[in-house]
């Protein structure tokens, strides 16, 4: 189990980090070449694509990964079900395109949405292959498929912009090709092979578990994208572009950490469900590892945002900096929130998982009601709602699993404190040397000082920890 977990974490990490590095590089070039309006148009459609993909998946991934045994015929039934739902949803969205365009007052969205929504059908074809590989902890093929898809899609996007003067259409082709290439690779090399015989009883059987996951995911997607809807409707398309880019770049580190850790934690915790002591011990360790990574990463980005945006994206994106910083504060606890919900889910409490996410989303929606006329205020309240939601999570985890609130706080607190000290050191370096160094030199020096300090702290805390508490 330890060996499999290490390899799973390694390949899942390569997948998420590698994919996001490629996405970051392509995102930097496209941000420099295109305008905030181009990204605003894509941001306006994100909610529809996300909701459709969730409806197609229907919560089956977690349900089938958790299920002890699945047959080839049952996987086929899920595939047929997913494909049918995707075709139905695409038809609805195709004819709704003019209404979407009218709602946002963006005429370009009619044709753009009809093309972009084809990815919904493509994604439905890859869900079963992903389930099979995840259940087997075979993250290597998933990693390779994601990386190749990102490289191909990114290269084509840059070619379309540089040599053919494409605007937002290049971004749409990037999204479509990324999905199409990944699904093609999974079908060529994946272990699941199609059969025409299907046992549709599995759909009904797992839906009692997955229905709460479906509702949770749907509500999450609506709340997550409600800012795109409100900003696109109440403010300018340029403001939506600034928000979309700020949200996109802050999601890269938080999503890498969250999906890497939870992607491995869920199947491993599922395998340990008969041994609750080992399960809690494993959860505690992966929680510490997550805190060790996410706190310095996000707070370090918070400290150097101005220089980072100016140097990498150019000064035309500086209006996005306040949004970026507030989104970073909200995202710090996201990986820890995800781990807690996955732990509850592994124990079989999908209904409680739903209620916890519902609570978080209600907090966010309530905060929006008092701040929807001001983007900065909306994002500040969003950060506070994320904090209160995490506090509720850890109390529920204590009640269900016996993993105490104090133990969870004790596991993450040293990394939080060290990261805050690191943050102050970065600001101190800027205060002392900003007049003597160029912007690039100062940024490099800040990063160097932060890395040395935090590396020394991690080595010290690992040396002083007991065997069970060690990170490595």
C-alpha positions in Angstrom: 0.0 0.0 0.0 2.8 2.4 0.9 4.6 1.7 -2.4 1.5 2.0 -4.5 0.6 5.3 -2.7 4.0 6.7 -3.4 3.9 5.9 -7.1 0.3 7.1 -7.3 1.3 10.4 -5.7 4.3 10.7 -7.9 2.4 10.2 -11.2 -0.6 12.2 -10.0 1.8 15.0 -9.0 3.6 14.8 -12.4 0.2 15.0 -14.1 -1.2 17.9 -12.1 2.1 19.9 -11.9 3.2 19.2 -15.5 -0.3 20.0 -16.8 -0.5 23.2 -14.9 3.0 24.3 -15.8 2.1 23.9 -19.5 -1.2 25.6 -18.9 0.7 28.4 -17.1 3.2 28.9 -19.9 0.5 28.9 -22.6 -1.7 31.2 -20.4 1.2 33.7 -20.1 1.8 33.8 -23.8 -1.9 34.1 -24.6 -2.4 36.8 -22.0 0.4 38.8 -23.5 -1.0 38.4 -27.0 -4.7 38.7 -26.5 -6.9 41.2 -24.7 -9.0 41.0 -21.4 -12.1 41.0 -23.6 -11.1 37.7 -25.3 -10.8 36.0 -21.9 -14.0 37.7 -20.7 -15.9 36.0 -23.6 -14.6 32.6 -22.6 -15.3 33.3 -18.9 -18.9 34.0 -19.7 -19.4 30.4 -21.0 -17.5 28.5 -18.3 -20.5 27.9 -16.1 -22.4 26.1 -18.9 -19.6 23.8 -19.8 -18.8 23.0 -16.2 -22.5 22.3 -15.3 -22.9 20.1 -18.3 -19.8 18.0 -17.6 -21.0 17.5 -14.0 -24.4 16.3 -15.1 -22.8 13.8 -17.5 -20.4 12.4 -14.9 -23.4 12.2 -12.4 -21.1 11.5 -9.4 -20.3 8.0 -10.8 -16.6 8.4 -10.6 -16.4 8.4 -6.8 -19.2 5.9 -6.5 -17.5 3.3 -8.8 -14.0 3.9 -7.5 -15.3 3.2 -4.0 -17.3 0.1 -5.2 -15.3 -3.1 -4.5 -15.9 -4.7 -8.0 -17.1 -3.4 -11.3 -17.6 -5.5 -14.4 -16.9 -4.6 -18.0 -20.6 -4.6 -18.8 -21.3 -2.2 -16.0 -18.7 0.2 -17.3 -20.3 0.0 -20.7 -23.6 0.9 -19.2 -22.1 4.0 -17.6 -20.5 4.9 -20.9 -23.8 4.7 -22.8 -25.5 6.7 -20.1 -22.9 9.4 -20.1 -22.9 9.7 -23.9 -26.7 9.9 -24.1 -26.9 12.7 -21.5 -24.1 14.7 -23.2 -25.9 14.6 -26.6 -29.2 15.7 -24.9 -27.4 18.6 -23.1 -25.6 19.7 -26.2 -28.9 19.9 -28.2 -30.4 22.1 -25.4 -27.3 24.4 -25.3 -27.1 24.6 -29.1 -30.6 26.1 -29.4 -30.1 28.2 -26.2 -27.0 29.9 -27.7 -28.8 33.1 -28.8 -30.4 33.6 -25.4 -27.0 33.2 -23.7 -25.5 35.8 -26.0 -28.4 38.2 -25.3 -28.2 37.7 -21.5 -24.5 38.8 -21.4 -25.0 41.3 -24.3 -22.1 39.7 -26.1 -23.1 38.9 -29.7 -20.0 36.8 -30.3 -21.2 34.2 -27.8 -23.7 32.6 -30.2 -21.3 30.9 -32.6 -18.5 30.6 -29.9 -20.8 28.7 -27.5 -22.0 26.2 -30.2 -18.5 25.2 -31.0 -17.1 25.2 -27.4 -20.0 23.1 -26.1 -18.8 20.2 -28.4 -16.3 19.5 -25.6 -19.2 18.3 -23.5 -19.7 15.3 -25.8 -16.0 14.6 -26.1 -15.5 14.6 -22.3 -18.4 12.1 -21.8 -16.4 9.6 -23.8 -13.4 9.7 -21.4 -15.1 9.3 -18.1 -15.2 5.5 -17.9 -11.5 5.2 -18.9 -10.7 7.6 -16.1 -12.7 5.7 -13.6 -11.0 2.4 -14.4 -7.5 3.8 -14.3 -8.2 5.7 -11.0 -9.6 2.6 -9.3 -6.4 0.7 -10.3 -4.2 3.6 -9.1 -2.8 3.6 -12.7 -2.1 7.3 -12.8 0.7 7.0 -15.3 -1.4 6.8 -18.4 -3.7 9.6 -17.1 -0.6 11.8 -16.6 0.8 11.1 -20.0 -2.6 11.7 -21.7 -3.1 15.0 -19.9 0.4 16.2 -20.6 0.4 15.3 -24.3 -3.1 16.9 -24.7 -2.0 20.1 -23.0 1.2 20.3 -25.2 -0.7 19.7 -28.5 -3.6 22.1 -27.6 -1.2 24.8 -26.4 1.0 24.6 -29.5 -2.0 24.8 -31.8 -3.4 27.8 -29.9 -0.2 29.8 -30.1 0.1 28.9 -33.9 -3.4 30.2 -34.4 -2.8 33.4 -32.6 0.7 34.2 -34.0 0.4 33.1 -37.6 -3.3 33.3 -38.3 -4.3 36.2 -36.0 -7.0 34.3 -34.2 -8.5 36.0 -31.1 -10.9 34.3 -28.7 -11.4 31.5 -31.2 -7.9 30.3 -30.5 -8.8 29.9 -26.8 -11.9 27.9 -27.8 -9.8 25.6 -30.0 -7.4 25.1 -27.1 -10.2 23.8 -24.8 -11.6 21.5 -27.5 -8.3 20.0 -28.6 -7.2 19.4 -25.0 -10.3 17.3 -24.4 -10.2 15.5 -27.7 -6.5 14.5 -27.6 -6.7 13.2 -24.0 -9.8 11.1 -24.7 -8.2 9.7 -27.9 -5.1 8.6 -26.0 -7.1 7.0 -23.2 -9.1 5.0 -25.7 -6.0 3.8 -27.6 -4.0 2.8 -24.5 -6.6 2.4 -21.7 -7.4 -1.0 -20.1 -11.2 -0.8 -20.6 -12.3 -2.1 -24.0 -15.8 -1.5 -25.3 -18.4 -4.2 -25.4 -21.9 -4.0 -26.7 -23.4 -5.8 -23.8 -24.4 -3.5 -20.9 -25.8 -4.0 -17.4 -27.8 -0.8 -16.8 -28.7 -2.0 -13.3 -25.5 -0.4 -12.0 -26.8 3.1 -12.9 -29.7 2.7 -10.5 -27.6 0.9 -7.9 -24.9 3.6 -7.5 -27.1 6.5 -8.0 -28.4 6.4 -4.4 -24.8 7.2 -3.4 -23.8 9.4 -6.3 -27.0 11.6 -6.3 -25.7 13.6 -3.4 -22.3 14.0 -5.1 -24.1 15.2 -8.2 -26.1 17.7 -6.3 -23.0 18.8 -4.4 -21.0 19.3 -7.6 -23.8 21.1 -9.4 -24.3 23.5 -6.6 -20.5 24.0 -6.3 -20.3 24.8 -10.0 -23.1 27.3 -9.9 -21.6 29.1 -6.9 -18.1 28.9 -8.2 -19.2 30.5 -11.5 -21.7 32.9 -10.2 -19.0 35.5 -10.1 -18.5 35.1 -13.8 -22.3 35.5 -14.3 -22.6 38.6 -12.1 -19.5 40.3 -13.3 -20.4 39.6 -16.9 -23.9 40.9 -16.4 -23.3 43.9 -14.2 -19.8 45.0 -15.2 -17.9 45.2 -18.5 -16.5 42.3 -20.5 -13.0 43.7 -19.7 -13.7 43.4 -15.9 -14.8 39.8 -16.5 -11.6 39.2 -18.3 -9.5 40.5 -15.4 -11.5 38.3 -13.0 -11.3 35.3 -15.2 -7.5 35.5 -15.5 -7.0 36.2 -11.8 -9.2 33.2 -11.0 -7.5 31.0 -13.5 -4.0 31.7 -12.3 -4.8 31.4 -8.6 -6.5 28.0 -9.3 -3.3 26.6 -10.8 -1.4 26.0 -7.5 -4.5 25.4 -5.3 -6.0 22.9 -7.8 -2.6 21.1 -8.3 -2.3 20.5 -4.6 -6.0 19.6 -4.1 -6.4 17.3 -7.0 -3.0 15.6 -6.5 -3.7 14.9 -2.8 -7.4 14.0 -3.0 -6.9 12.1 -6.3 -4.6 9.6 -4.5 -6.1 9.9 -1.0 -9.6 8.8 -2.0 -8.8 5.4 -3.6 -6.2 4.7 -0.9 -8.5 5.6 2.0 -11.2 3.5 0.3 -8.8 0.5 0.4 -8.2 1.1 4.1 -11.9 1.3 5.1 -11.7 -2.0 7.0 -8.8 -0.7 9.1 -10.0 2.6 10.6 -6.8 3.2 12.7 -4.6 3.1 9.6 -7.1 5.1 7.7 -7.0 7.9 10.2 -3.2 7.7 10.4 -2.9 8.0 6.6 -5.4 10.9 6.5 -3.4 12.7 9.2 -0.1 12.3 7.2 -1.5 13.5 3.9 -3.2 16.4 5.6 0.2 17.5 7.0 1.9 17.1 3.6 -0.9 19.2 2.0 -0.5 22.0 4.6 3.3 21.9 4.2 2.9 22.6 0.4 -0.2 24.9 0.1 0.5 27.5 2.8 4.0 28.7 1.6 2.9 28.4 -2.0 -0.2 30.6 -1.8 1.2 33.2 0.7 4.4 33.5 -1.3 2.3 34.3 -4.4 0.3 36.8 -2.4 3.5 38.6 -1.5 5.0 39.0 -5.0 1.8 39.4 -7.0 2.5 42.9 -8.2 5.9 42.1 -9.6 4.8 38.8 -10.9 1.9 40.2 -12.9 3.9 43.1 -14.2 6.8 41.1 -15.4 5.0 38.0 -16.7 1.7 39.3 -18.0 2.6 43.0 -18.7 1.2 46.1 -17.0 -2.2 45.8 -18.9 -3.2 43.1 -16.4 -2.3 45.1 -13.2 -6.0 45.8 -12.6 -6.4 42.1 -11.9 -3.9 42.2 -8.9 -6.4 43.1 -6.1 -8.8 40.3 -7.3 -5.9 37.9 -7.6 -4.8 38.5 -4.0 -8.3 38.1 -2.5 -8.8 34.9 -4.5 -5.5 33.5 -3.2 -6.7 34.0 0.4 -9.9 32.1 -0.4 -8.0 29.3 -2.1 -5.5 28.5 0.7 -7.9 26.3 2.6 -9.4 24.7 -0.5 -7.1 21.6 -0.6 -7.7 21.0 3.2 -11.5 21.4 2.6 -11.4 18.9 -0.2 -9.4 16.3 1.9 -11.9 16.6 4.8 -14.9 16.1 2.5 -13.2 13.1 0.8 -12.5 11.5 4.2 -16.2 11.9 5.0 -17.1 10.5 1.6 -14.9 7.4 2.0 -16.7 6.6 5.3 -20.0 6.5 3.2 -21.5 9.7 4.3 -22.3 11.2 0.9 -25.3 13.0 2.3 -23.2 14.8 5.0 -20.7 15.6 2.3 -23.5 17.3 0.4 -24.7 19.2 3.4 -21.2 20.5 4.2 -20.7 21.8 0.6 -24.2 23.2 0.7 -23.3 25.1 3.9 -20.2 26.6 2.2 -22.2 27.6 -0.8 -25.0 29.2 1.2 -22.4 31.2 3.1 -20.9 32.4 -0.2 -24.4 33.2 -1.7 -25.3 35.1 1.5 -22.1 37.1 1.2 -22.9 38.0 -2.4 -26.3 39.4 -1.4 -24.5 42.1 0.6 -21.7 42.9 -1.9 -22.8 42.3 -5.5 -22.3 45.9 -6.5 -18.6 45.9 -5.6 -16.2 43.2 -7.0 -13.5 43.7 -4.3 -16.1 43.3 -1.5 -17.6 40.2 -3.2 -14.2 38.5 -3.2 -13.3 39.5 0.4 -16.6 38.0 1.7 -15.8 34.9 -0.4 -12.5 34.5 1.5 -14.3 34.8 4.8 -17.0 32.2 3.8 -14.2 29.7 2.8 -12.7 30.1 6.3 -16.0 29.6 8.2 -16.7 26.6 6.0 -13.4 24.9 6.8 -14.1 25.4 10.5 -17.4 23.6 10.2 -15.7 20.8 8.2 -13.2 19.9 10.9 -15.9 19.7 13.6 -18.0 17.4 11.5 -14.9 15.2 10.7 -14.3 14.9 14.5 -17.8 13.7 15.1 -17.8 11.2 12.3 -14.3 9.8 12.4 -12.9 10.7 15.8 -10.1 12.7 14.3 -10.2 15.6 16.7 -10.3 19.3 15.8 -7.3 20.0 17.9 -5.2 17.3 16.2 -6.1 18.7 12.8 -5.2 22.2 13.8 -2.0 21.0 15.5 -1.0 19.2 12.3 -1.4 22.3 10.0 -0.6 25.2 12.4 3.2 25.0 12.3 3.2 25.3 8.5 0.7 28.2 8.6 2.8 30.1 11.1 6.1 29.5 9.2 4.4 30.6 6.0 3.3 33.9 7.6 6.8 34.5 8.9 8.0 33.8 5.3 5.5 36.3 4.0 6.7 39.0 6.4 10.3 38.2 5.3 9.4 38.7 1.6 7.8 42.1 2.4 10.9 43.0 4.4 13.2 42.2 1.6 11.1 44.4 -0.7 11.3 47.3 1.8 15.0 47.1 2.2 16.2 46.4 -1.4 13.5 47.8 -3.7 15.5 50.9 -4.5 18.7 49.0 -5.2 17.5 46.2 -7.4 15.5 45.9 -10.6 12.0 44.5 -10.4 13.2 41.1 -11.7 16.3 41.0 -9.4 14.1 41.8 -6.4 11.6 39.1 -7.3 14.3 36.5 -7.7 15.9 37.5 -4.4 12.6 37.4 -2.6 11.9 33.9 -3.9 15.4 32.7 -2.9 15.1 34.0 0.6 11.6 32.5 1.1 12.7 29.1 -0.2 15.8 28.9 2.0 13.9 29.9 5.1 11.0 27.5 4.5 13.2 24.6 3.5 15.2 24.9 6.7 12.0 25.1 8.7 10.6 21.9 7.1 13.9 20.0 7.7 13.9 21.1 11.3 10.3 20.2 12.0 10.8 16.8 10.3 13.9 16.1 12.3 12.2 16.9 15.6 8.9 15.0 14.8 8.1 11.5 16.0 8.2 8.6 13.5 4.4 8.9 12.9 4.6 12.6 12.5 7.4 12.7 10.0 6.7 14.1 6.5 9.3 12.0 4.8 
